[in-house]
């Protein structure tokens, strides 16, 4: 199971907007910001480029996004395989 902060990161990646991600996750925008700050501290790099009103992933953010999507897909595959046994 992905950490809740990682799920927040993926939601921000999909929405490219902290406020919209917060609404989808039923969180406050400051909570979403704190989740992202925690991940940036954990990985020692910025994950987003914050340009005025535009949000973009950094190269490190792209790597993390890809890895987390793979982890989520692998987890879903594992759950399905275990249920079939």
PyMOL Python script that loads the backbone (N, CA, C, O; Angstrom):
from pymol import cmd

cmd.read_pdbstr("""\
ATOM      1  N   UNK A   1       0.845  -1.170   0.000  1.00  0.00           N
ATOM      2  CA  UNK A   1       0.000   0.000   0.000  1.00  0.00           C
ATOM      3  C   UNK A   1       0.896   1.242   0.000  1.00  0.00           C
ATOM      4  O   UNK A   1       1.836   1.342   0.789  1.00  0.00           O
ATOM      5  N   UNK A   2       0.593   2.176  -0.890  1.00  0.00           N
ATOM      6  CA  UNK A   2       1.370   3.401  -0.960  1.00  0.00           C
ATOM      7  C   UNK A   2       1.081   4.280   0.250  1.00  0.00           C
ATOM      8  O   UNK A   2      -0.049   4.344   0.735  1.00  0.00           O
ATOM      9  N   UNK A   3       2.108   4.946   0.721  1.00  0.00           N
ATOM     10  CA  UNK A   3       1.977   5.926   1.786  1.00  0.00           C
ATOM     11  C   UNK A   3       0.990   7.007   1.353  1.00  0.00           C
ATOM     12  O   UNK A   3       0.937   7.354   0.173  1.00  0.00           O
ATOM     13  N   UNK A   4       0.217   7.536   2.278  1.00  0.00           N
ATOM     14  CA  UNK A   4      -0.796   8.544   1.935  1.00  0.00           C
ATOM     15  C   UNK A   4      -0.176   9.777   1.296  1.00  0.00           C
ATOM     16  O   UNK A   4      -0.817  10.434   0.475  1.00  0.00           O
ATOM     17  N   UNK A   5       1.064  10.103   1.659  1.00  0.00           N
ATOM     18  CA  UNK A   5       1.714  11.262   1.035  1.00  0.00           C
ATOM     19  C   UNK A   5       2.058  10.976  -0.420  1.00  0.00           C
ATOM     20  O   UNK A   5       2.049  11.877  -1.259  1.00  0.00           O
ATOM     21  N   UNK A   6       2.357   9.732  -0.706  1.00  0.00           N
ATOM     22  CA  UNK A   6       2.638   9.353  -2.094  1.00  0.00           C
ATOM     23  C   UNK A   6       1.366   9.410  -2.931  1.00  0.00           C
ATOM     24  O   UNK A   6       1.397   9.818  -4.092  1.00  0.00           O
ATOM     25  N   UNK A   7       0.249   8.999  -2.336  1.00  0.00           N
ATOM     26  CA  UNK A   7      -1.041   9.121  -3.031  1.00  0.00           C
ATOM     27  C   UNK A   7      -1.363  10.592  -3.284  1.00  0.00           C
ATOM     28  O   UNK A   7      -1.882  10.945  -4.343  1.00  0.00           O
ATOM     29  N   UNK A   8      -1.056  11.443  -2.314  1.00  0.00           N
ATOM     30  CA  UNK A   8      -1.255  12.882  -2.496  1.00  0.00           C
ATOM     31  C   UNK A   8      -0.408  13.379  -3.656  1.00  0.00           C
ATOM     32  O   UNK A   8      -0.891  14.132  -4.502  1.00  0.00           O
ATOM     33  N   UNK A   9       0.852  12.965  -3.701  1.00  0.00           N
ATOM     34  CA  UNK A   9       1.745  13.367  -4.785  1.00  0.00           C
ATOM     35  C   UNK A   9       1.168  12.971  -6.140  1.00  0.00           C
ATOM     36  O   UNK A   9       1.155  13.782  -7.066  1.00  0.00           O
ATOM     37  N   UNK A  10       0.691  11.737  -6.267  1.00  0.00           N
ATOM     38  CA  UNK A  10       0.134  11.285  -7.542  1.00  0.00           C
ATOM     39  C   UNK A  10      -1.124  12.066  -7.914  1.00  0.00           C
ATOM     40  O   UNK A  10      -1.359  12.340  -9.091  1.00  0.00           O
ATOM     41  N   UNK A  11      -1.925  12.421  -6.924  1.00  0.00           N
ATOM     42  CA  UNK A  11      -3.120  13.221  -7.204  1.00  0.00           C
ATOM     43  C   UNK A  11      -2.731  14.614  -7.679  1.00  0.00           C
ATOM     44  O   UNK A  11      -3.340  15.143  -8.609  1.00  0.00           O
ATOM     45  N   UNK A  12      -1.726  15.210  -7.051  1.00  0.00           N
ATOM     46  CA  UNK A  12      -1.244  16.516  -7.515  1.00  0.00           C
ATOM     47  C   UNK A  12      -0.702  16.390  -8.935  1.00  0.00           C
ATOM     48  O   UNK A  12      -0.926  17.275  -9.761  1.00  0.00           O
ATOM     49  N   UNK A  13       0.004  15.306  -9.227  1.00  0.00           N
ATOM     50  CA  UNK A  13       0.520  15.086 -10.589  1.00  0.00           C
ATOM     51  C   UNK A  13      -0.619  15.036 -11.602  1.00  0.00           C
ATOM     52  O   UNK A  13      -0.500  15.588 -12.696  1.00  0.00           O
ATOM     53  N   UNK A  14      -1.703  14.390 -11.252  1.00  0.00           N
ATOM     54  CA  UNK A  14      -2.842  14.289 -12.167  1.00  0.00           C
ATOM     55  C   UNK A  14      -3.543  15.626 -12.349  1.00  0.00           C
ATOM     56  O   UNK A  14      -3.945  15.977 -13.458  1.00  0.00           O
ATOM     57  N   UNK A  15      -3.690  16.370 -11.257  1.00  0.00           N
ATOM     58  CA  UNK A  15      -4.422  17.639 -11.305  1.00  0.00           C
ATOM     59  C   UNK A  15      -3.535  18.827 -11.661  1.00  0.00           C
ATOM     60  O   UNK A  15      -4.012  19.828 -12.196  1.00  0.00           O
ATOM     61  N   UNK A  16      -2.249  18.712 -11.364  1.00  0.00           N
ATOM     62  CA  UNK A  16      -1.290  19.814 -11.511  1.00  0.00           C
ATOM     63  C   UNK A  16      -1.796  21.083 -10.836  1.00  0.00           C
ATOM     64  O   UNK A  16      -1.632  22.196 -11.336  1.00  0.00           O
ATOM     65  N   UNK A  17      -2.423  20.866  -9.673  1.00  0.00           N
ATOM     66  CA  UNK A  17      -2.968  21.977  -8.907  1.00  0.00           C
ATOM     67  C   UNK A  17      -3.176  21.485  -7.472  1.00  0.00           C
ATOM     68  O   UNK A  17      -3.909  20.522  -7.246  1.00  0.00           O
ATOM     69  N   UNK A  18      -2.538  22.140  -6.509  1.00  0.00           N
ATOM     70  CA  UNK A  18      -2.641  21.711  -5.117  1.00  0.00           C
ATOM     71  C   UNK A  18      -4.067  21.825  -4.590  1.00  0.00           C
ATOM     72  O   UNK A  18      -4.529  20.944  -3.865  1.00  0.00           O
ATOM     73  N   UNK A  19      -4.762  22.888  -4.942  1.00  0.00           N
ATOM     74  CA  UNK A  19      -6.122  23.099  -4.448  1.00  0.00           C
ATOM     75  C   UNK A  19      -7.077  22.042  -4.987  1.00  0.00           C
ATOM     76  O   UNK A  19      -7.889  21.502  -4.237  1.00  0.00           O
ATOM     77  N   UNK A  20      -6.987  21.744  -6.274  1.00  0.00           N
ATOM     78  CA  UNK A  20      -7.859  20.716  -6.855  1.00  0.00           C
ATOM     79  C   UNK A  20      -7.544  19.340  -6.263  1.00  0.00           C
ATOM     80  O   UNK A  20      -8.451  18.555  -5.986  1.00  0.00           O
ATOM     81  N   UNK A  21      -6.262  19.056  -6.072  1.00  0.00           N
ATOM     82  CA  UNK A  21      -5.880  17.781  -5.458  1.00  0.00           C
ATOM     83  C   UNK A  21      -6.457  17.684  -4.047  1.00  0.00           C
ATOM     84  O   UNK A  21      -6.954  16.632  -3.645  1.00  0.00           O
ATOM     85  N   UNK A  22      -6.390  18.779  -3.305  1.00  0.00           N
ATOM     86  CA  UNK A  22      -6.943  18.794  -1.947  1.00  0.00           C
ATOM     87  C   UNK A  22      -8.434  18.483  -1.970  1.00  0.00           C
ATOM     88  O   UNK A  22      -8.927  17.725  -1.135  1.00  0.00           O
ATOM     89  N   UNK A  23      -9.147  19.064  -2.918  1.00  0.00           N
ATOM     90  CA  UNK A  23     -10.585  18.803  -3.034  1.00  0.00           C
ATOM     91  C   UNK A  23     -10.855  17.339  -3.349  1.00  0.00           C
ATOM     92  O   UNK A  23     -11.758  16.738  -2.767  1.00  0.00           O
ATOM     93  N   UNK A  24     -10.081  16.758  -4.265  1.00  0.00           N
ATOM     94  CA  UNK A  24     -10.272  15.344  -4.616  1.00  0.00           C
ATOM     95  C   UNK A  24      -9.975  14.414  -3.444  1.00  0.00           C
ATOM     96  O   UNK A  24     -10.584  13.353  -3.312  1.00  0.00           O
ATOM     97  N   UNK A  25      -9.036  14.820  -2.599  1.00  0.00           N
ATOM     98  CA  UNK A  25      -8.620  13.980  -1.481  1.00  0.00           C
ATOM     99  C   UNK A  25      -9.343  14.314  -0.177  1.00  0.00           C
ATOM    100  O   UNK A  25      -9.094  13.691   0.855  1.00  0.00           O
ATOM    101  N   UNK A  26     -10.242  15.304  -0.230  1.00  0.00           N
ATOM    102  CA  UNK A  26     -10.928  15.776   0.978  1.00  0.00           C
ATOM    103  C   UNK A  26      -9.938  16.222   2.049  1.00  0.00           C
ATOM    104  O   UNK A  26     -10.088  15.911   3.231  1.00  0.00           O
ATOM    105  N   UNK A  27      -8.929  16.956   1.605  1.00  0.00           N
ATOM    106  CA  UNK A  27      -7.921  17.528   2.491  1.00  0.00           C
ATOM    107  C   UNK A  27      -7.921  19.038   2.311  1.00  0.00           C
ATOM    108  O   UNK A  27      -8.547  19.569   1.393  1.00  0.00           O
ATOM    109  N   UNK A  28      -7.215  19.714   3.194  1.00  0.00           N
ATOM    110  CA  UNK A  28      -7.015  21.144   2.990  1.00  0.00           C
ATOM    111  C   UNK A  28      -5.811  21.343   2.080  1.00  0.00           C
ATOM    112  O   UNK A  28      -4.950  20.469   1.979  1.00  0.00           O
ATOM    113  N   UNK A  29      -5.754  22.484   1.425  1.00  0.00           N
ATOM    114  CA  UNK A  29      -4.608  22.784   0.562  1.00  0.00           C
ATOM    115  C   UNK A  29      -3.307  22.822   1.370  1.00  0.00           C
ATOM    116  O   UNK A  29      -2.289  22.326   0.887  1.00  0.00           O
ATOM    117  N   UNK A  30      -3.299  23.400   2.597  1.00  0.00           N
ATOM    118  CA  UNK A  30      -2.063  23.358   3.380  1.00  0.00           C
ATOM    119  C   UNK A  30      -1.608  21.931   3.713  1.00  0.00           C
ATOM    120  O   UNK A  30      -0.408  21.668   3.786  1.00  0.00           O
ATOM    121  N   UNK A  31      -2.556  21.012   3.914  1.00  0.00           N
ATOM    122  CA  UNK A  31      -2.182  19.615   4.179  1.00  0.00           C
ATOM    123  C   UNK A  31      -1.500  19.011   2.961  1.00  0.00           C
ATOM    124  O   UNK A  31      -0.503  18.301   3.095  1.00  0.00           O
ATOM    125  N   UNK A  32      -2.025  19.285   1.781  1.00  0.00           N
ATOM    126  CA  UNK A  32      -1.402  18.792   0.547  1.00  0.00           C
ATOM    127  C   UNK A  32       0.007  19.367   0.421  1.00  0.00           C
ATOM    128  O   UNK A  32       0.947  18.645   0.088  1.00  0.00           O
ATOM    129  N   UNK A  33       0.153  20.646   0.683  1.00  0.00           N
ATOM    130  CA  UNK A  33       1.477  21.282   0.620  1.00  0.00           C
ATOM    131  C   UNK A  33       2.449  20.621   1.590  1.00  0.00           C
ATOM    132  O   UNK A  33       3.614  20.409   1.253  1.00  0.00           O
ATOM    133  N   UNK A  34       1.980  20.296   2.789  1.00  0.00           N
ATOM    134  CA  UNK A  34       2.840  19.638   3.774  1.00  0.00           C
ATOM    135  C   UNK A  34       3.243  18.236   3.322  1.00  0.00           C
ATOM    136  O   UNK A  34       4.381  17.820   3.542  1.00  0.00           O
ATOM    137  N   UNK A  35       2.333  17.514   2.701  1.00  0.00           N
ATOM    138  CA  UNK A  35       2.664  16.179   2.186  1.00  0.00           C
ATOM    139  C   UNK A  35       3.774  16.279   1.143  1.00  0.00           C
ATOM    140  O   UNK A  35       4.722  15.494   1.153  1.00  0.00           O
ATOM    141  N   UNK A  36       3.645  17.250   0.250  1.00  0.00           N
ATOM    142  CA  UNK A  36       4.652  17.416  -0.803  1.00  0.00           C
ATOM    143  C   UNK A  36       5.981  17.853  -0.196  1.00  0.00           C
ATOM    144  O   UNK A  36       7.033  17.355  -0.597  1.00  0.00           O
ATOM    145  N   UNK A  37       5.949  18.762   0.752  1.00  0.00           N
ATOM    146  CA  UNK A  37       7.182  19.208   1.418  1.00  0.00           C
ATOM    147  C   UNK A  37       7.868  18.041   2.115  1.00  0.00           C
ATOM    148  O   UNK A  37       9.094  17.932   2.094  1.00  0.00           O
ATOM    149  N   UNK A  38       7.072  17.164   2.736  1.00  0.00           N
ATOM    150  CA  UNK A  38       7.636  15.985   3.401  1.00  0.00           C
ATOM    151  C   UNK A  38       8.367  15.096   2.389  1.00  0.00           C
ATOM    152  O   UNK A  38       9.481  14.641   2.646  1.00  0.00           O
ATOM    153  N   UNK A  39       7.736  14.855   1.250  1.00  0.00           N
ATOM    154  CA  UNK A  39       8.372  14.025   0.225  1.00  0.00           C
ATOM    155  C   UNK A  39       9.624  14.698  -0.329  1.00  0.00           C
ATOM    156  O   UNK A  39      10.627  14.030  -0.578  1.00  0.00           O
ATOM    157  N   UNK A  40       9.572  16.009  -0.522  1.00  0.00           N
ATOM    158  CA  UNK A  40      10.745  16.725  -1.022  1.00  0.00           C
ATOM    159  C   UNK A  40      11.895  16.639  -0.025  1.00  0.00           C
ATOM    160  O   UNK A  40      13.055  16.519  -0.421  1.00  0.00           O
ATOM    161  N   UNK A  41      11.583  16.700   1.252  1.00  0.00           N
ATOM    162  CA  UNK A  41      12.617  16.554   2.280  1.00  0.00           C
ATOM    163  C   UNK A  41      13.148  15.122   2.299  1.00  0.00           C
ATOM    164  O   UNK A  41      14.354  14.901   2.402  1.00  0.00           O
ATOM    165  N   UNK A  42      12.248  14.160   2.201  1.00  0.00           N
ATOM    166  CA  UNK A  42      12.642  12.749   2.216  1.00  0.00           C
ATOM    167  C   UNK A  42      13.591  12.422   1.069  1.00  0.00           C
ATOM    168  O   UNK A  42      14.597  11.740   1.265  1.00  0.00           O
ATOM    169  N   UNK A  43      13.269  12.910  -0.128  1.00  0.00           N
ATOM    170  CA  UNK A  43      14.072  12.597  -1.310  1.00  0.00           C
ATOM    171  C   UNK A  43      15.156  13.627  -1.581  1.00  0.00           C
ATOM    172  O   UNK A  43      15.966  13.446  -2.491  1.00  0.00           O
ATOM    173  N   UNK A  44      15.185  14.699  -0.810  1.00  0.00           N
ATOM    174  CA  UNK A  44      16.253  15.683  -0.912  1.00  0.00           C
ATOM    175  C   UNK A  44      16.255  16.499  -2.188  1.00  0.00           C
ATOM    176  O   UNK A  44      17.309  16.932  -2.654  1.00  0.00           O
ATOM    177  N   UNK A  45      15.079  16.708  -2.752  1.00  0.00           N
ATOM    178  CA  UNK A  45      14.995  17.470  -3.997  1.00  0.00           C
ATOM    179  C   UNK A  45      13.594  18.035  -4.174  1.00  0.00           C
ATOM    180  O   UNK A  45      12.631  17.534  -3.595  1.00  0.00           O
ATOM    181  N   UNK A  46      13.496  19.073  -4.970  1.00  0.00           N
ATOM    182  CA  UNK A  46      12.178  19.598  -5.308  1.00  0.00           C
ATOM    183  C   UNK A  46      11.511  18.667  -6.310  1.00  0.00           C
ATOM    184  O   UNK A  46      12.168  18.115  -7.193  1.00  0.00           O
ATOM    185  N   UNK A  47      10.222  18.500  -6.167  1.00  0.00           N
ATOM    186  CA  UNK A  47       9.467  17.617  -7.054  1.00  0.00           C
ATOM    187  C   UNK A  47       8.639  18.390  -8.070  1.00  0.00           C
ATOM    188  O   UNK A  47       8.273  17.860  -9.119  1.00  0.00           O
ATOM    189  N   UNK A  48       8.347  19.646  -7.752  1.00  0.00           N
ATOM    190  CA  UNK A  48       7.558  20.494  -8.645  1.00  0.00           C
ATOM    191  C   UNK A  48       8.254  21.823  -8.869  1.00  0.00           C
ATOM    192  O   UNK A  48       8.951  22.334  -7.992  1.00  0.00           O
ATOM    193  N   UNK A  49       8.057  22.368 -10.049  1.00  0.00           N
ATOM    194  CA  UNK A  49       8.458  23.736 -10.353  1.00  0.00           C
ATOM    195  C   UNK A  49       7.193  24.563 -10.245  1.00  0.00           C
ATOM    196  O   UNK A  49       6.209  24.315 -10.941  1.00  0.00           O
ATOM    197  N   UNK A  50       7.232  25.539  -9.372  1.00  0.00           N
ATOM    198  CA  UNK A  50       6.061  26.383  -9.137  1.00  0.00           C
ATOM    199  C   UNK A  50       6.278  27.701  -9.870  1.00  0.00           C
ATOM    200  O   UNK A  50       6.993  28.577  -9.384  1.00  0.00           O
ATOM    201  N   UNK A  51       5.668  27.836 -11.026  1.00  0.00           N
ATOM    202  CA  UNK A  51       5.803  29.012 -11.884  1.00  0.00           C
ATOM    203  C   UNK A  51       4.511  29.805 -11.861  1.00  0.00           C
ATOM    204  O   UNK A  51       3.532  29.405 -12.492  1.00  0.00           O
ATOM    205  N   UNK A  52       4.488  30.915 -11.150  1.00  0.00           N
ATOM    206  CA  UNK A  52       3.290  31.758 -11.051  1.00  0.00           C
ATOM    207  C   UNK A  52       2.069  30.889 -10.792  1.00  0.00           C
ATOM    208  O   UNK A  52       1.897  30.396  -9.677  1.00  0.00           O
ATOM    209  N   UNK A  53       1.223  30.690 -11.782  1.00  0.00           N
ATOM    210  CA  UNK A  53       0.024  29.861 -11.580  1.00  0.00           C
ATOM    211  C   UNK A  53       0.172  28.479 -12.204  1.00  0.00           C
ATOM    212  O   UNK A  53      -0.773  27.691 -12.205  1.00  0.00           O
ATOM    213  N   UNK A  54       1.353  28.186 -12.734  1.00  0.00           N
ATOM    214  CA  UNK A  54       1.564  26.912 -13.414  1.00  0.00           C
ATOM    215  C   UNK A  54       2.439  26.000 -12.552  1.00  0.00           C
ATOM    216  O   UNK A  54       3.397  26.451 -11.925  1.00  0.00           O
ATOM    217  N   UNK A  55       2.100  24.735 -12.533  1.00  0.00           N
ATOM    218  CA  UNK A  55       2.829  23.735 -11.773  1.00  0.00           C
ATOM    219  C   UNK A  55       3.361  22.701 -12.752  1.00  0.00           C
ATOM    220  O   UNK A  55       2.617  22.188 -13.588  1.00  0.00           O
ATOM    221  N   UNK A  56       4.671  22.391 -12.645  1.00  0.00           N
ATOM    222  CA  UNK A  56       5.283  21.387 -13.515  1.00  0.00           C
ATOM    223  C   UNK A  56       6.152  20.463 -12.675  1.00  0.00           C
ATOM    224  O   UNK A  56       6.672  20.864 -11.634  1.00  0.00           O
ATOM    225  N   UNK A  57       6.305  19.237 -13.127  1.00  0.00           N
ATOM    226  CA  UNK A  57       7.189  18.295 -12.447  1.00  0.00           C
ATOM    227  C   UNK A  57       8.641  18.582 -12.801  1.00  0.00           C
ATOM    228  O   UNK A  57       8.961  18.932 -13.937  1.00  0.00           O
ATOM    229  N   UNK A  58       9.509  18.429 -11.816  1.00  0.00           N
ATOM    230  CA  UNK A  58      10.945  18.471 -12.070  1.00  0.00           C
ATOM    231  C   UNK A  58      11.345  17.104 -12.634  1.00  0.00           C
ATOM    232  O   UNK A  58      10.533  16.179 -12.614  1.00  0.00           O
ATOM    233  N   UNK A  59      12.568  16.956 -13.134  1.00  0.00           N
ATOM    234  CA  UNK A  59      13.006  15.620 -13.561  1.00  0.00           C
ATOM    235  C   UNK A  59      12.900  14.590 -12.425  1.00  0.00           C
ATOM    236  O   UNK A  59      12.514  13.445 -12.662  1.00  0.00           O
ATOM    237  N   UNK A  60      13.237  14.990 -11.209  1.00  0.00           N
ATOM    238  CA  UNK A  60      13.103  14.074 -10.067  1.00  0.00           C
ATOM    239  C   UNK A  60      11.639  13.736  -9.818  1.00  0.00           C
ATOM    240  O   UNK A  60      11.308  12.601  -9.476  1.00  0.00           O
ATOM    241  N   UNK A  61      10.770  14.715  -9.988  1.00  0.00           N
ATOM    242  CA  UNK A  61       9.337  14.476  -9.840  1.00  0.00           C
ATOM    243  C   UNK A  61       8.819  13.486 -10.866  1.00  0.00           C
ATOM    244  O   UNK A  61       7.982  12.638 -10.557  1.00  0.00           O
ATOM    245  N   UNK A  62       9.320  13.597 -12.089  1.00  0.00           N
ATOM    246  CA  UNK A  62       8.935  12.642 -13.149  1.00  0.00           C
ATOM    247  C   UNK A  62       9.369  11.230 -12.783  1.00  0.00           C
ATOM    248  O   UNK A  62       8.622  10.273 -12.982  1.00  0.00           O
ATOM    249  N   UNK A  63      10.580  11.103 -12.245  1.00  0.00           N
ATOM    250  CA  UNK A  63      11.088   9.783 -11.842  1.00  0.00           C
ATOM    251  C   UNK A  63      10.229   9.207 -10.724  1.00  0.00           C
ATOM    252  O   UNK A  63       9.851   8.036 -10.762  1.00  0.00           O
ATOM    253  N   UNK A  64       9.921  10.037  -9.728  1.00  0.00           N
ATOM    254  CA  UNK A  64       9.094   9.561  -8.612  1.00  0.00           C
ATOM    255  C   UNK A  64       7.702   9.184  -9.093  1.00  0.00           C
ATOM    256  O   UNK A  64       7.162   8.155  -8.687  1.00  0.00           O
ATOM    257  N   UNK A  65       7.125   9.999  -9.944  1.00  0.00           N
ATOM    258  CA  UNK A  65       5.785   9.700 -10.469  1.00  0.00           C
ATOM    259  C   UNK A  65       5.769   8.347 -11.175  1.00  0.00           C
ATOM    260  O   UNK A  65       4.879   7.529 -10.940  1.00  0.00           O
ATOM    261  N   UNK A  66       6.740   8.117 -12.026  1.00  0.00           N
ATOM    262  CA  UNK A  66       6.817   6.855 -12.760  1.00  0.00           C
ATOM    263  C   UNK A  66       6.968   5.674 -11.804  1.00  0.00           C
ATOM    264  O   UNK A  66       6.297   4.653 -11.955  1.00  0.00           O
ATOM    265  N   UNK A  67       7.850   5.820 -10.823  1.00  0.00           N
ATOM    266  CA  UNK A  67       8.081   4.739  -9.865  1.00  0.00           C
ATOM    267  C   UNK A  67       6.826   4.447  -9.046  1.00  0.00           C
ATOM    268  O   UNK A  67       6.492   3.285  -8.813  1.00  0.00           O
ATOM    269  N   UNK A  68       6.137   5.490  -8.614  1.00  0.00           N
ATOM    270  CA  UNK A  68       4.931   5.290  -7.803  1.00  0.00           C
ATOM    271  C   UNK A  68       3.795   4.689  -8.610  1.00  0.00           C
ATOM    272  O   UNK A  68       3.037   3.867  -8.097  1.00  0.00           O
ATOM    273  N   UNK A  69       3.669   5.089  -9.864  1.00  0.00           N
ATOM    274  CA  UNK A  69       2.637   4.487 -10.717  1.00  0.00           C
ATOM    275  C   UNK A  69       2.920   3.006 -10.926  1.00  0.00           C
ATOM    276  O   UNK A  69       1.999   2.189 -10.924  1.00  0.00           O
ATOM    277  N   UNK A  70       4.190   2.658 -11.108  1.00  0.00           N
ATOM    278  CA  UNK A  70       4.571   1.251 -11.242  1.00  0.00           C
ATOM    279  C   UNK A  70       4.250   0.490  -9.962  1.00  0.00           C
ATOM    280  O   UNK A  70       3.708  -0.615 -10.006  1.00  0.00           O
ATOM    281  N   UNK A  71       4.590   1.089  -8.819  1.00  0.00           N
ATOM    282  CA  UNK A  71       4.302   0.442  -7.535  1.00  0.00           C
ATOM    283  C   UNK A  71       2.801   0.227  -7.347  1.00  0.00           C
ATOM    284  O   UNK A  71       2.375  -0.833  -6.888  1.00  0.00           O
ATOM    285  N   UNK A  72       2.007   1.227  -7.700  1.00  0.00           N
ATOM    286  CA  UNK A  72       0.550   1.109  -7.557  1.00  0.00           C
ATOM    287  C   UNK A  72       0.017   0.003  -8.463  1.00  0.00           C
ATOM    288  O   UNK A  72      -0.813  -0.799  -8.035  1.00  0.00           O
ATOM    289  N   UNK A  73       0.481  -0.049  -9.699  1.00  0.00           N
ATOM    290  CA  UNK A  73       0.040  -1.094 -10.629  1.00  0.00           C
ATOM    291  C   UNK A  73       0.465  -2.474 -10.147  1.00  0.00           C
ATOM    292  O   UNK A  73      -0.313  -3.425 -10.223  1.00  0.00           O
ATOM    293  N   UNK A  74       1.700  -2.588  -9.649  1.00  0.00           N
ATOM    294  CA  UNK A  74       2.177  -3.871  -9.130  1.00  0.00           C
ATOM    295  C   UNK A  74       1.352  -4.313  -7.927  1.00  0.00           C
ATOM    296  O   UNK A  74       1.045  -5.496  -7.777  1.00  0.00           O
ATOM    297  N   UNK A  75       0.995  -3.361  -7.074  1.00  0.00           N
ATOM    298  CA  UNK A  75       0.181  -3.681  -5.904  1.00  0.00           C
ATOM    299  C   UNK A  75      -1.196  -4.190  -6.326  1.00  0.00           C
ATOM    300  O   UNK A  75      -1.698  -5.160  -5.758  1.00  0.00           O
ATOM    301  N   UNK A  76      -1.802  -3.548  -7.307  1.00  0.00           N
ATOM    302  CA  UNK A  76      -3.113  -3.987  -7.793  1.00  0.00           C
ATOM    303  C   UNK A  76      -3.029  -5.376  -8.413  1.00  0.00           C
ATOM    304  O   UNK A  76      -3.919  -6.201  -8.210  1.00  0.00           O
ATOM    305  N   UNK A  77      -1.977  -5.634  -9.159  1.00  0.00           N
ATOM    306  CA  UNK A  77      -1.769  -6.958  -9.749  1.00  0.00           C
ATOM    307  C   UNK A  77      -1.622  -8.006  -8.656  1.00  0.00           C
ATOM    308  O   UNK A  77      -2.219  -9.080  -8.736  1.00  0.00           O
ATOM    309  N   UNK A  78      -0.833  -7.697  -7.643  1.00  0.00           N
ATOM    310  CA  UNK A  78      -0.626  -8.625  -6.534  1.00  0.00           C
ATOM    311  C   UNK A  78      -1.935  -8.928  -5.812  1.00  0.00           C
ATOM    312  O   UNK A  78      -2.216 -10.085  -5.500  1.00  0.00           O
ATOM    313  N   UNK A  79      -2.728  -7.910  -5.546  1.00  0.00           N
ATOM    314  CA  UNK A  79      -4.022  -8.119  -4.883  1.00  0.00           C
ATOM    315  C   UNK A  79      -4.906  -9.045  -5.706  1.00  0.00           C
ATOM    316  O   UNK A  79      -5.512  -9.971  -5.167  1.00  0.00           O
ATOM    317  N   UNK A  80      -4.979  -8.798  -6.999  1.00  0.00           N
ATOM    318  CA  UNK A  80      -5.815  -9.629  -7.871  1.00  0.00           C
ATOM    319  C   UNK A  80      -5.326 -11.065  -7.911  1.00  0.00           C
ATOM    320  O   UNK A  80      -6.131 -11.995  -7.882  1.00  0.00           O
ATOM    321  N   UNK A  81      -4.018 -11.255  -7.978  1.00  0.00           N
ATOM    322  CA  UNK A  81      -3.467 -12.614  -8.011  1.00  0.00           C
ATOM    323  C   UNK A  81      -3.732 -13.350  -6.705  1.00  0.00           C
ATOM    324  O   UNK A  81      -4.052 -14.539  -6.716  1.00  0.00           O
ATOM    325  N   UNK A  82      -3.602 -12.660  -5.591  1.00  0.00           N
ATOM    326  CA  UNK A  82      -3.845 -13.290  -4.288  1.00  0.00           C
ATOM    327  C   UNK A  82      -5.313 -13.679  -4.125  1.00  0.00           C
ATOM    328  O   UNK A  82      -5.619 -14.703  -3.515  1.00  0.00           O
ATOM    329  N   UNK A  83      -6.207 -12.880  -4.658  1.00  0.00           N
ATOM    330  CA  UNK A  83      -7.640 -13.182  -4.550  1.00  0.00           C
ATOM    331  C   UNK A  83      -8.023 -14.398  -5.384  1.00  0.00           C
ATOM    332  O   UNK A  83      -8.975 -15.107  -5.061  1.00  0.00           O
ATOM    333  N   UNK A  84      -7.278 -14.633  -6.456  1.00  0.00           N
ATOM    334  CA  UNK A  84      -7.587 -15.764  -7.338  1.00  0.00           C
ATOM    335  C   UNK A  84      -7.122 -17.095  -6.780  1.00  0.00           C
ATOM    336  O   UNK A  84      -7.568 -18.146  -7.242  1.00  0.00           O
ATOM    337  N   UNK A  85      -6.253 -17.074  -5.816  1.00  0.00           N
ATOM    338  CA  UNK A  85      -5.685 -18.323  -5.285  1.00  0.00           C
ATOM    339  C   UNK A  85      -6.706 -19.049  -4.439  1.00  0.00           C
ATOM    340  O   UNK A  85      -6.415 -20.120  -3.905  1.00  0.00           O
TER     341      UNK A  85
END
""", "prot")
cmd.dss("prot")
cmd.show_as("cartoon", "prot")
cmd.util.cbc("prot")
cmd.orient("prot")
